Amino acid sequence: MEGSDAETVAEGYLNDCLATYERLHGPRNQKTIQIQEELCRLMLRTDRHKEAVEQISEVIAAKRAVYGDPSEELASTYKLLGTVYLSEGHLEKAVHQFQKSHGMFGTVLGPRHKRTVNVQQTIEMLSRSSTGSAAMRGKSLLDQRPRFKTIVK
């Protein structure tokens, strides 16, 4: 079975599972939320980012109701949303989601926990790259200007 065929079969299976879990347990159940997250990851693997963002928004609402705010589970979903925005090139949105995630991880797990530090490093890297790219844009503008002659007659 080829990759796209397997993904199509997997998506059908996940949609069937999601429908079953929602019918049996309701939309605000841990198992239902797990299936929704797997469906999001599958959408990301098949480059359907817009659909994934919509699904992640539903997952965030469900996790907030089930696990509370803040929670480790909710923080990991905000991190996933930040990753999606980053892959789409929306740097500001990505940093915002990573900051939400970092705040929750810091509150729930503590500032020195591995996951908290990992998100902090990601935020710092993105901040450096955004200021670095701004500096590079400024440098390229300087390269485009006309050269001045230092000799005055």
N, C-alpha and C positions, 0 to 999 in steps of 0.2 A: 504494500500500500504506500503510495507517495505521501509526502509531507502534507500537501494541501488536502488530500483525501482524508488523511488521518485527522487533521484539524477539523474538517467538516463533520466527521463522525463524532469526534470528541465534543464539538459544540452541540450537536444534536443530543448526545448523551447528557451533557451538563444541563441543557435546557429542560430535558425530561426530568432529571433529578431535581432541578429547581422547582419545577411545577409540582412535583410530588411532595417535596419538603414543605413548600408553602401551603399546600392543601392539608398536610398532616400536622405540621408544627406552627404554621403561621410565618409571616415575614420577619418577625423579630425573634428568631431562634438562632442559636449558635451554629447549628448544622446548615441552616438555610444561608446564613451569612458566609460560611466557608465555601459553599457552592457558588455564591455570587462572586466571591473573590477569585475563585478559580476561573470562572467565566471571564472576569476582567483580565486576568493574566493571558488567557487564550486570545482575547481580542487584541491585546498588546502585541502578542507574537504574530498576529496576522495583520498588523499595522492598521487597526481600526481604532485609532486613538480617541476620536470623538465619542464613539459608542462606549468605549472604556471609561471615559470621564463621566458620562451620564450614569453608568453602572456604579462607579466608585462613589458618586454622590449619594446614591441609594444606600450603598454599604455604609457610608459615614453616618447617615441618619439612623440606620438600623443599629450600628455599633454604639452610637451615642445612647440609644434607648436601652440596649442590653447591658453594655459594660459601664456606661456612665462617662462623664467628661470631667476630668481627664482619665484616660486609661491607656495602658500599653498597646492594646489592640487598636484603639482609635489612632494613636500616634503612628503606628506602622502603616495605617491606611493613608494618613496625611503624607507620610514619606513616599508611599507609592504614587500618590497624586502628584507630588513634587517631581518625581522621576518622569512621569508622563509629560508634564509641562516642559521639563527640561529637554526631553527627546523631541518635542515639537518646536523647541527654540524659544519658548516663552520664559526667559530668564527671571523676570520680576515675579511672575506667578509661581514659578518653581521655588524661588527663595522664600516667598511668603509661606508656602506649604511646608517647606523644610523648617522654617522657624516655628510654625505651629507644632510640628512633630517634635522638635527639639525641646520646646517648652513643656510638652506633655511628658516626654521621656525624662526630662530633668525633674519634674514634679513627682512622677510615679517611681522611677528607678534611682534617681539621684544624679547629681552632676558628673560623677566620676564613672558611671556605668558605661560599659563598652558601646552600647547602642546610642547613648546620649552623646558620647565623645565622637562617634562615627558621624552622626548628623551634624555636629558642630564643625567637624573638619570639612564636610561637604559644603556647608554654608560659607566657611572661610575661603575654600577653594573657588567657589562661584563668585564671591565678592572680589577676590584677587583677579579672576579672569575678566570680570566686568570692568574693573578699573584699568586693567591691562589693555583690554580692547579699546577703551576710550582713549588711553594714552597712545595706542598704535594709530587710531584714527587721527589724533592730533599730529602725530609724527608724519603721517602721510600727507597731511595738509601742508606741513612745513616743507616737505620735499617738492610739492607742486608749485610753490611760490617762485617768482623769478629771482635769480641770483643777483646779489648786489656787488658792484665793483668797489673795491677798496681804494682805488686810485682816483684822486680828485685832481682835476687840472685847473 
